[in-house]
Amino acid sequence: MRIACPKSVPIRKQKDFMQTQYVHIALDERSYAIAIGVGLLGEAATFGEGAGSAQALVVTNETVAPLYADALVRTLAQRHARVHVLALPDGEAHKRWEILNLIFDALLAHGADRKTTLYALGGGVVGDMTGFAAACYMRGVPFVQVPTTLLAQVDSSVGGKTAINHPQGKNMIGAFYQPLLVVCDLDVLKTLPARELSAGLAEVIKYGPIADMAFFDWVETNMAALRACDAVALAHAVKRSCEIKAAVVGADERETGLRAVLNFGHTFGHAIEAGLGYGQWLHGEAVGAGMVMAAELSCALGLVDAAFVQRLTDLIAAAGLPVRGPVIDAADNAGRYLALMRVDKKAEAGEIRFVVIDGPGRAAVRSVPDELVRSVIDRCCAS
């Protein structure tokens, strides 16, 4: 399955990086732009004419709020008469109904109407929950994504997937609901802990095997710069990742076919998150180990060779990510993985559908016999 996307053009000069760049999501009347640059939180013009309602609610978390909420509120005050802030508890463990309801409580307390704009200032958890709240409140209010993690900038803020977790499965309750705009301010990545930056690199890495091996080569060459938070390298990584995702979302908004390939490594990764308990491993860490498992599965199916699997494994390790999955059930580890994967959103009638690499730079979705999956899990999990 080939993804039709623009060719990669690396950013080489500081002057190029300083200019705000845009990637467009083409979805007819739901189309919008992803703005990528520096200092964007302080520029009212970045947020466009669409953010001109009387009232706004910035949804963030207790970690991000002290860093960036005041700056965003000052900017939005030029667009809205009243700007309120709600800081949620931080972490994947809080991506649930009870915390989601705090957003509705705040909207109702402030008398929010259908034109009230929500701003998701945070990582993937904040973005997913704010988007889901926006989809539900009064049957739909506008929202803007302002992602503050690398993972959110290159993946979760783009494409309109919104959700909360259920104890039996990740992101099982949600809606497809597109934002008005995505604002990726690269300056905010400077405050990311090293572990969070590595987690975001997992989602950057995945785009190479599924769509663009030239980008994979570039990530290999520039991994040290990415981990050092080099602004020029990050600008290219974010832009190229968004270009690939934009091409996929534009072709398959609701994941009826092509879009499923963006979940490379995620079927295994979601099982890790649910099996360990949400928050024990970061999402990107689970996806890193999950991509190794998915590559091993691809090799077992004869789709790629062992050299490709080793190359991908080495790159994931170079990003500071785990390359072996955890044991989530000492009695029957593979059985527990399989049980959790059967409630994955790609499963059909209880049959697990895996994203595999059908040759470097090309992905496919396949059903695979349980015995083969068990052997891969046994081989790829820590002893």
C-alpha positions as CSV (number, residue, x, y, z in Angstrom):
1,M,0.0,0.0,0.0
2,R,1.7,3.2,-1.2
3,I,1.1,6.6,0.3
4,A,1.0,9.4,-2.2
5,C,2.7,12.3,-0.5
6,P,5.0,15.2,-1.6
7,K,8.7,14.4,-1.9
8,S,10.9,15.2,1.0
9,V,13.0,18.4,0.8
10,P,15.4,18.7,3.8
11,I,15.6,22.1,5.5
12,R,19.3,23.0,5.4
13,K,19.6,26.7,6.3
14,Q,18.7,28.6,9.5
15,K,17.0,31.3,7.4
16,D,14.6,28.7,6.0
17,F,13.8,27.4,9.4
18,M,13.0,30.9,10.8
19,Q,10.1,31.2,8.4
20,T,6.7,29.8,9.5
21,Q,5.8,26.8,7.2
22,Y,2.4,25.4,6.6
23,V,1.1,21.9,5.8
24,H,-2.5,21.7,4.6
25,I,-5.0,19.0,5.4
26,A,-7.4,18.8,2.5
27,L,-10.9,17.7,3.7
28,D,-13.2,20.0,1.7
29,E,-15.1,22.2,4.2
30,R,-13.2,20.7,7.1
31,S,-9.8,21.6,5.6
32,Y,-7.3,23.4,7.8
33,A,-3.6,24.3,8.1
34,I,-0.8,23.1,10.4
35,A,1.5,26.0,11.2
36,I,5.1,25.1,12.0
37,G,7.6,27.7,13.3
38,V,9.1,29.5,16.3
39,G,7.4,32.0,18.6
40,L,4.0,31.2,17.3
41,L,2.3,31.2,20.7
42,G,3.0,34.9,20.9
43,E,1.6,35.8,17.5
44,A,-2.1,36.6,17.4
45,A,-2.0,36.5,13.6
46,T,-1.0,32.8,13.7
47,F,-4.5,31.9,15.1
48,G,-6.3,33.5,12.2
49,E,-9.7,35.0,11.8
50,G,-11.4,31.8,12.8
51,A,-10.5,32.3,16.4
52,G,-12.7,35.3,17.0
53,S,-15.5,34.1,19.2
54,A,-16.4,36.1,22.3
55,Q,-15.2,33.4,24.7
56,A,-12.4,30.8,24.7
57,L,-11.3,28.0,27.0
58,V,-7.7,26.9,27.1
59,V,-7.5,23.3,28.3
60,T,-4.0,22.3,29.4
61,N,-2.5,20.3,32.2
62,E,-0.8,21.0,35.5
63,T,2.7,20.6,34.0
64,V,2.2,22.7,30.9
65,A,0.1,25.5,32.5
66,P,2.9,27.2,34.4
67,L,5.1,27.2,31.3
68,Y,2.9,28.4,28.5
69,A,-0.7,29.1,29.6
70,D,-0.1,32.8,30.4
71,A,1.6,33.4,27.1
72,L,-1.2,31.8,25.1
73,V,-3.9,33.7,27.1
74,R,-2.2,37.0,26.4
75,T,-2.2,36.2,22.7
76,L,-5.8,35.0,22.6
77,A,-7.0,38.1,24.5
78,Q,-6.4,39.9,21.3
79,R,-9.0,37.6,19.7
80,H,-11.5,36.9,22.5
81,A,-13.2,39.1,25.0
82,R,-12.9,36.4,27.7
83,V,-10.3,33.6,27.9
84,H,-10.5,31.0,30.7
85,V,-8.0,28.3,31.6
86,L,-8.6,24.8,32.9
87,A,-5.6,22.7,34.0
88,L,-6.2,19.0,34.1
89,P,-4.1,16.4,36.0
90,D,-1.2,15.3,33.8
91,G,-0.7,11.8,32.4
92,E,-2.2,9.0,30.4
93,A,-3.9,7.6,33.5
94,H,-6.2,10.6,33.6
95,K,-7.5,10.2,30.1
96,R,-10.9,9.0,31.3
97,W,-14.5,10.0,31.7
98,E,-14.2,11.6,35.1
99,I,-11.5,14.0,33.9
100,L,-13.2,14.6,30.6
101,N,-16.2,15.8,32.5
102,L,-14.1,18.6,34.1
103,I,-14.0,20.2,30.7
104,F,-17.8,20.1,30.4
105,D,-18.1,21.5,33.9
106,A,-15.9,24.4,33.0
107,L,-17.8,25.1,29.8
108,L,-21.1,25.1,31.6
109,A,-19.8,27.2,34.5
110,H,-18.6,29.9,32.1
111,G,-21.9,29.9,30.0
112,A,-20.1,28.7,26.9
113,D,-22.1,28.7,23.7
114,R,-21.7,27.1,20.3
115,K,-19.2,29.7,19.2
116,T,-16.9,29.3,22.2
117,T,-13.5,28.1,21.0
118,L,-11.5,25.5,22.9
119,Y,-7.7,25.5,22.7
120,A,-5.8,22.2,23.5
121,L,-2.5,23.4,25.0
122,G,-0.5,20.2,25.8
123,G,0.5,16.8,24.6
124,G,-1.6,14.0,23.1
125,V,-3.7,13.4,26.2
126,V,-4.8,17.0,26.4
127,G,-5.4,17.2,22.6
128,D,-7.4,14.0,22.5
129,M,-9.6,15.0,25.5
130,T,-10.1,18.6,24.3
131,G,-11.0,17.5,20.9
132,F,-13.5,14.9,22.2
133,A,-15.1,17.5,24.5
134,A,-15.4,19.9,21.5
135,A,-17.0,17.2,19.5
136,C,-19.6,16.5,22.2
137,Y,-20.4,19.9,23.8
138,M,-23.6,21.3,22.3
139,R,-23.0,18.7,19.5
140,G,-19.9,20.4,18.3
141,V,-17.9,23.6,19.0
142,P,-14.7,24.8,17.4
143,F,-11.3,23.9,18.7
144,V,-7.6,24.5,18.0
145,Q,-4.7,22.2,18.6
146,V,-1.6,23.8,20.2
147,P,0.6,20.7,20.8
148,T,3.5,21.1,23.2
149,T,5.2,17.7,22.8
150,L,7.0,16.3,19.8
151,L,4.7,13.3,19.7
152,A,1.6,15.5,19.5
153,Q,3.1,17.8,16.9
154,V,4.0,15.0,14.5
155,D,1.0,12.7,15.1
156,S,-1.8,13.0,17.6
157,S,-2.8,16.7,17.0
158,V,-3.2,16.1,13.3
159,G,-6.1,14.3,11.6
160,G,-9.0,14.7,14.0
161,K,-8.9,11.6,16.1
162,T,-10.2,12.4,19.6
163,A,-10.8,9.9,22.4
164,I,-10.5,8.7,25.9
165,N,-9.3,5.4,27.2
166,H,-11.2,2.5,28.6
167,P,-9.6,0.0,31.1
168,Q,-9.9,-2.7,28.4
169,G,-8.5,-0.7,25.5
170,K,-6.8,2.5,24.5
171,N,-8.8,5.3,22.7
172,M,-11.8,3.1,22.5
173,I,-14.3,5.9,23.2
174,G,-14.1,8.9,20.9
175,A,-15.0,10.7,17.7
176,F,-13.5,11.9,14.4
177,Y,-13.6,15.7,14.8
178,Q,-11.2,18.1,13.0
179,P,-9.7,21.2,14.5
180,L,-9.8,24.6,13.0
181,L,-6.0,24.9,13.1
182,V,-2.9,23.2,14.4
183,V,-0.2,25.5,15.8
184,C,3.2,23.8,16.2
185,D,5.5,26.2,18.1
186,L,9.0,24.5,18.0
187,D,10.1,26.7,20.9
188,V,8.0,24.7,23.4
189,L,10.0,21.6,22.6
190,K,12.9,23.1,24.5
191,T,11.3,22.3,27.8
192,L,10.5,18.7,27.0
193,P,12.2,16.1,29.2
194,A,14.5,13.8,27.3
195,R,12.2,10.8,27.9
196,E,9.2,12.7,26.3
197,L,11.4,13.8,23.3
198,S,12.4,10.2,22.7
199,A,8.7,9.1,22.9
200,G,7.9,11.6,20.1
201,L,10.7,10.3,18.0
202,A,8.9,7.0,17.8
203,E,6.2,8.6,15.8
204,V,8.7,10.3,13.6
205,I,10.5,7.0,12.9
206,K,7.3,5.2,11.9
207,Y,6.8,7.4,8.8
208,G,9.9,6.1,7.1
209,P,9.0,2.3,7.0
210,I,5.4,3.0,6.0
211,A,5.9,5.8,3.4
212,D,9.3,7.3,2.8
213,M,12.6,5.5,3.2
214,A,14.5,8.7,2.2
215,F,13.0,10.3,5.3
216,F,14.1,7.2,7.2
217,D,17.7,7.7,5.9
218,W,17.5,11.3,7.0
219,V,16.3,10.4,10.5
220,E,19.2,7.9,10.9
221,T,21.7,10.6,9.9
222,N,20.2,13.3,12.1
223,M,19.2,11.3,15.2
224,A,21.9,13.0,17.3
225,A,20.7,16.4,16.3
226,L,17.0,15.5,16.9
227,R,17.8,14.2,20.4
228,A,19.8,17.4,21.1
229,C,16.7,19.4,20.2
230,D,18.4,21.1,17.2
231,A,15.8,23.5,15.9
232,V,16.5,23.0,12.2
233,A,16.4,19.2,12.5
234,L,13.1,19.3,14.5
235,A,11.5,21.7,12.0
236,H,12.2,19.3,9.2
237,A,11.1,16.3,11.2
238,V,7.8,17.9,12.2
239,K,7.0,19.2,8.7
240,R,7.8,16.0,6.9
241,S,5.9,13.9,9.4
242,C,2.9,16.2,9.0
243,E,3.1,16.1,5.2
244,I,2.9,12.3,5.2
245,K,0.1,12.2,7.7
246,A,-1.8,15.0,5.8
247,A,-1.6,12.9,2.6
248,V,-3.1,9.8,4.5
249,V,-5.8,11.7,6.3
250,G,-6.8,13.6,3.2
251,A,-7.3,10.2,1.4
252,D,-9.0,8.4,4.3
253,E,-10.3,10.6,7.1
254,R,-12.2,8.0,9.0
255,E,-9.7,5.1,8.8
256,T,-11.7,2.9,6.5
257,G,-8.6,1.6,4.7
258,L,-5.3,3.5,4.0
259,R,-5.2,5.4,7.3
260,A,-4.8,2.2,9.3
261,V,-1.2,2.0,8.2
262,L,-0.4,5.0,10.5
263,N,-0.8,2.5,13.3
264,F,2.4,0.7,12.5
265,G,3.6,-0.7,15.9
266,H,0.5,0.5,17.6
267,T,-1.4,-2.8,17.9
268,F,1.4,-4.2,20.0
269,G,2.0,-0.8,21.6
270,H,-1.6,-0.3,22.8
271,A,-1.5,-3.8,24.3
272,I,1.6,-2.9,26.3
273,E,0.0,0.3,27.6
274,A,-3.2,-1.4,28.6
275,G,-1.5,-4.5,30.0
276,L,0.9,-2.5,32.2
277,G,-1.6,0.1,33.2
278,Y,-1.8,3.5,31.4
279,G,1.1,5.7,32.2
280,Q,3.7,3.1,33.2
281,W,5.2,3.3,29.7
282,L,4.8,6.5,27.6
283,H,2.9,6.0,24.4
284,G,6.0,6.5,22.2
285,E,7.9,3.9,24.3
286,A,5.2,1.3,23.8
287,V,5.1,2.1,20.0
288,G,8.9,1.8,19.8
289,A,8.9,-1.8,21.2
290,G,5.7,-2.4,19.1
291,M,7.4,-1.4,15.9
292,V,10.1,-3.9,16.5
293,M,7.5,-6.6,17.1
294,A,5.6,-5.5,13.9
295,A,8.9,-5.6,11.9
296,E,9.7,-9.1,13.2
297,L,6.2,-10.2,12.2
298,S,6.8,-8.7,8.8
299,C,10.0,-10.6,8.5
300,A,8.3,-13.9,9.7
301,L,5.8,-13.4,6.8
302,G,8.6,-13.0,4.3
303,L,7.9,-9.3,3.5
304,V,11.2,-7.8,4.7
305,D,14.6,-9.3,5.5
306,A,16.4,-9.6,8.9
307,A,18.7,-6.8,7.9
308,F,15.8,-4.3,7.6
309,V,14.5,-5.4,11.0
310,Q,17.9,-4.9,12.6
311,R,18.2,-1.5,11.0
312,L,14.9,-0.3,12.3
313,T,15.7,-1.8,15.7
314,D,19.0,0.0,15.9
315,L,17.3,3.3,15.0
316,I,14.6,2.9,17.7
317,A,17.4,2.1,20.2
318,A,19.3,5.2,19.0
319,A,16.3,7.3,19.8
320,G,16.5,6.2,23.4
321,L,13.4,3.9,23.2
322,P,12.9,0.3,24.4
323,V,13.2,-2.4,21.7
324,R,11.9,-5.3,23.8
325,G,8.3,-5.5,25.0
326,P,7.6,-6.0,28.7
327,V,6.1,-9.2,30.2
328,I,2.6,-8.2,31.1
329,D,1.5,-11.7,32.3
330,A,4.0,-14.1,33.8
331,A,1.7,-17.1,33.3
332,D,0.8,-16.5,29.6
333,N,2.4,-13.4,28.3
334,A,1.6,-13.9,24.6
335,G,-2.0,-14.9,25.5
336,R,-2.5,-11.7,27.4
337,Y,-1.1,-9.6,24.5
338,L,-3.5,-11.4,22.1
339,A,-6.5,-10.9,24.4
340,L,-5.8,-7.1,24.6
341,M,-5.1,-6.9,20.8
342,R,-8.5,-8.4,20.1
343,V,-10.2,-5.2,21.3
344,D,-7.9,-3.1,19.1
345,K,-9.9,-0.8,16.8
346,K,-8.5,-2.5,13.7
347,A,-9.8,-5.9,14.9
348,E,-12.7,-7.3,12.8
349,A,-15.0,-9.9,14.3
350,G,-12.4,-10.7,16.9
351,E,-9.7,-11.2,14.3
352,I,-6.6,-9.0,14.9
353,R,-5.4,-7.0,11.9
354,F,-1.7,-6.0,12.0
355,V,0.1,-3.2,10.2
356,V,3.1,-4.9,8.5
357,I,5.9,-3.6,6.3
358,D,5.2,-4.9,2.8
359,G,8.7,-4.0,1.7
360,P,10.6,-0.9,3.0
361,G,8.5,2.3,2.5
362,R,5.3,0.4,2.0
363,A,2.7,-0.8,4.5
364,A,-0.2,-3.3,4.5
365,V,-2.8,-4.5,7.0
366,R,-2.9,-8.3,7.4
367,S,-4.6,-11.0,9.5
368,V,-1.9,-13.3,10.9
369,P,-2.3,-16.8,12.6
370,D,-2.1,-16.6,16.4
371,E,0.7,-19.1,16.5
372,L,3.0,-16.8,14.4
373,V,2.1,-13.8,16.6
374,R,2.8,-15.8,19.7
375,S,6.2,-16.8,18.5
376,V,7.0,-13.1,17.7
377,I,5.9,-12.0,21.1
378,D,7.9,-14.7,22.9
379,R,11.0,-13.7,20.9
380,C,10.6,-9.9,21.4
381,C,9.6,-9.6,25.0
382,A,12.0,-9.2,27.9
383,S,12.7,-12.4,29.8
